Protein backbone atom coordinates (compact mmCIF):
# COMPACT_ATOMS: atom_id res chain seq x y z
CA UNK A 1 0.00 0.00 0.00
CA UNK A 2 1.51 3.30 -1.06
CA UNK A 3 0.89 6.62 0.58
CA UNK A 4 -1.14 7.83 -2.39
CA UNK A 5 -3.55 4.87 -2.39
CA UNK A 6 -7.20 5.64 -1.92
CA UNK A 7 -7.50 3.51 1.23
CA UNK A 8 -4.83 5.53 3.01
CA UNK A 9 -6.39 8.82 1.97
CA UNK A 10 -9.82 7.72 3.12
CA UNK A 11 -8.84 6.32 6.50
CA UNK A 12 -6.07 8.80 7.23
CA UNK A 13 -7.58 12.06 6.10
CA UNK A 14 -11.18 11.97 4.91
CA UNK A 15 -12.70 10.35 8.00
CA UNK A 16 -10.83 12.58 10.48
CA UNK A 17 -11.71 15.61 8.34
CA UNK A 18 -15.40 14.69 8.52
CA UNK A 19 -15.12 14.25 12.29
CA UNK A 20 -13.47 17.68 12.64
CA UNK A 21 -16.14 19.31 10.49
CA UNK A 22 -18.82 17.64 12.62
CA UNK A 23 -17.26 19.13 15.76
CA UNK A 24 -17.12 22.57 14.15
CA UNK A 25 -20.73 22.30 12.99
CA UNK A 26 -21.93 21.16 16.40
CA UNK A 27 -20.07 24.03 18.04
CA UNK A 28 -21.64 26.56 15.69
CA UNK A 29 -25.07 25.05 16.31
CA UNK A 30 -24.67 25.25 20.08
CA UNK A 31 -23.34 28.81 19.92
CA UNK A 32 -26.31 29.83 17.76
CA UNK A 33 -28.70 28.41 20.38
CA UNK A 34 -26.91 30.37 23.15
CA UNK A 35 -25.45 27.25 24.74
CA UNK A 36 -21.86 26.39 25.65
CA UNK A 37 -20.35 25.41 22.31
CA UNK A 38 -17.11 27.35 22.22
CA UNK A 39 -14.95 24.45 23.43
CA UNK A 40 -16.39 22.09 20.82
CA UNK A 41 -15.86 24.68 18.10
CA UNK A 42 -12.25 25.36 19.12
CA UNK A 43 -11.40 21.66 19.42
CA UNK A 44 -12.87 21.05 15.97
CA UNK A 45 -10.76 23.84 14.48
CA UNK A 46 -7.61 22.49 16.17
CA UNK A 47 -8.35 18.98 14.94
CA UNK A 48 -9.01 20.30 11.44
CA UNK A 49 -5.69 22.17 11.42
CA UNK A 50 -3.91 19.00 12.58
CA UNK A 51 -5.40 16.93 9.76
CA UNK A 52 -4.48 19.55 7.15
CA UNK A 53 -0.92 19.85 8.50
CA UNK A 54 -0.59 16.06 8.45
CA UNK A 55 -1.74 15.99 4.84
CA UNK A 56 0.76 18.69 3.88
CA UNK A 57 3.57 16.93 5.75
CA UNK A 58 2.98 13.53 4.16
CA UNK A 59 2.34 14.65 0.59
CA UNK A 60 4.91 17.45 0.33
CA UNK A 61 7.80 15.00 0.12
C-alpha positions as CSV (number, residue, x, y, z in Angstrom):
1,X,0.0,0.0,0.0
2,X,1.5,3.3,-1.1
3,X,0.9,6.6,0.6
4,X,-1.1,7.8,-2.4
5,X,-3.5,4.9,-2.4
6,X,-7.2,5.6,-1.9
7,X,-7.5,3.5,1.2
8,X,-4.8,5.5,3.0
9,X,-6.4,8.8,2.0
10,X,-9.8,7.7,3.1
11,X,-8.8,6.3,6.5
12,X,-6.1,8.8,7.2
13,X,-7.6,12.1,6.1
14,X,-11.2,12.0,4.9
15,X,-12.7,10.3,8.0
16,X,-10.8,12.6,10.5
17,X,-11.7,15.6,8.3
18,X,-15.4,14.7,8.5
19,X,-15.1,14.3,12.3
20,X,-13.5,17.7,12.6
21,X,-16.1,19.3,10.5
22,X,-18.8,17.6,12.6
23,X,-17.3,19.1,15.8
24,X,-17.1,22.6,14.2
25,X,-20.7,22.3,13.0
26,X,-21.9,21.2,16.4
27,X,-20.1,24.0,18.0
28,X,-21.6,26.6,15.7
29,X,-25.1,25.0,16.3
30,X,-24.7,25.3,20.1
31,X,-23.3,28.8,19.9
32,X,-26.3,29.8,17.8
33,X,-28.7,28.4,20.4
34,X,-26.9,30.4,23.2
35,X,-25.4,27.2,24.7
36,X,-21.9,26.4,25.7
37,X,-20.3,25.4,22.3
38,X,-17.1,27.4,22.2
39,X,-15.0,24.5,23.4
40,X,-16.4,22.1,20.8
41,X,-15.9,24.7,18.1
42,X,-12.2,25.4,19.1
43,X,-11.4,21.7,19.4
44,X,-12.9,21.1,16.0
45,X,-10.8,23.8,14.5
46,X,-7.6,22.5,16.2
47,X,-8.3,19.0,14.9
48,X,-9.0,20.3,11.4
49,X,-5.7,22.2,11.4
50,X,-3.9,19.0,12.6
51,X,-5.4,16.9,9.8
52,X,-4.5,19.6,7.2
53,X,-0.9,19.9,8.5
54,X,-0.6,16.1,8.4
55,X,-1.7,16.0,4.8
56,X,0.8,18.7,3.9
57,X,3.6,16.9,5.8
58,X,3.0,13.5,4.2
59,X,2.3,14.6,0.6
60,X,4.9,17.4,0.3
61,X,7.8,15.0,0.1
